C-alpha cells in the first residue's frame, strides 16, 4: 500500500532518480545536505542538475531529504531547512548562469 513516486533528476548522471514516499525524499547523489552531486563527471550535465534541483526545491517544505551520502552537518533535513542553507538550492530561484558559475561549468 506504499505509494512511491520516482522523480527523474538528471544532472549528476543521465539516469539519476529520487524516490518520494510519505513525505520523505531519497535523493541519492542528486541532492545532499548543504550540497549537490558532482557535475564534472562523464555524462554529467550542469544545466540539467539546475533544473532537477529547481524541481526538488518546489516540493513541500516539510519534505525530508535523505541523501545517498552523509556529507553534511546532519544526516537529513527538510526542503524548507535546505533552501536558505544549501548554496545550490538557494540558486534555484535565479538564472541558470549563477548556478553554472557556482559549479564551475
N, C-alpha and C positions, 0 to 999 in steps of 0.2 A: 503493500500500500504506500510505499515511499515514492514520492514523485521527485525525480532528478532531472533538472534542465541542464543540457550540455550547451555551453556557450563557446563558439569558435572564437578564439582570441589570438589570431596570428600576430607575429612580430618577433618573438624570440625564436620560434620555428614556424614554418608554414602551417603545421597542423596543431598548434597549441590549443588546448581546451581547458576551460574552467568548468567545474561542476557545482551547481547551485541546488541545495536541498534544505528545506526547513530553515531558511534564513542564514545558512552557512555556505560560504563560497570557497571551495578548494581551488586555489589559483595556480598550483604547480609552479612553473618558472615565469609566469606572466607578471604577477604582482607579489612583491614582498612587503614586509613591514618596513617602511622607510625607503623602499626602492622598487625596482622593476627588473625583469630579466634582461640579460645582455642582448644587444642588437648589433654586435660586431662580429658575429659568427657566420659561417657559410649558411645561407638560407634565411638569415635574419633580415627583417625589413623594418627599419625605424618608423617609417610613416604608418605602417600597419600596427605597430606597437602603440603609437599615439592614439590611433582610432580605437584599438582594443581597450586601452586604459580609459579613454573618454567614455566608452560604453559602460565599463565597470563603475566609473565614478557616478553614473546616473542611477545605479541600484539604490534601494532604500538605505538610508544612513545606518540603520540598525543591523545591516548585513555584516556578519562576522567573517573576516578574511582569515583563511587557513592556508598559508603558503607552503610550497614544496620544500623550502629551506628556512631555517630559523636564523636569519642574518640580522634581525632587528633587535631592539631593546626588549621586546617581549614576543612570545610565540604567536599571538593573534591580536587583532584589533578590529574595530568596526570601520566601515567605509567613512562614517562621519568623523571618526578619530584620525583617519589617514589623510583625508583631503587637505587639512591645513598643515599636517606634519610631513607628508611624503612629498619630496620636491617634484617628483614626476606626476603625481596625481594633481598637484597644485597647478601644473601647466596645462591640464586638460581643458581648462576654460579659456585658453589663449590660442594663438595661431600655432600651427604645426612647426613653424620656424623656430620658435622659442624652445620647443621640445627637442628638435633636431640639434640645436646648439648645446643643450644640456647633456645629450647623449654622445656628443662628438661626431655627429653624422653630417 
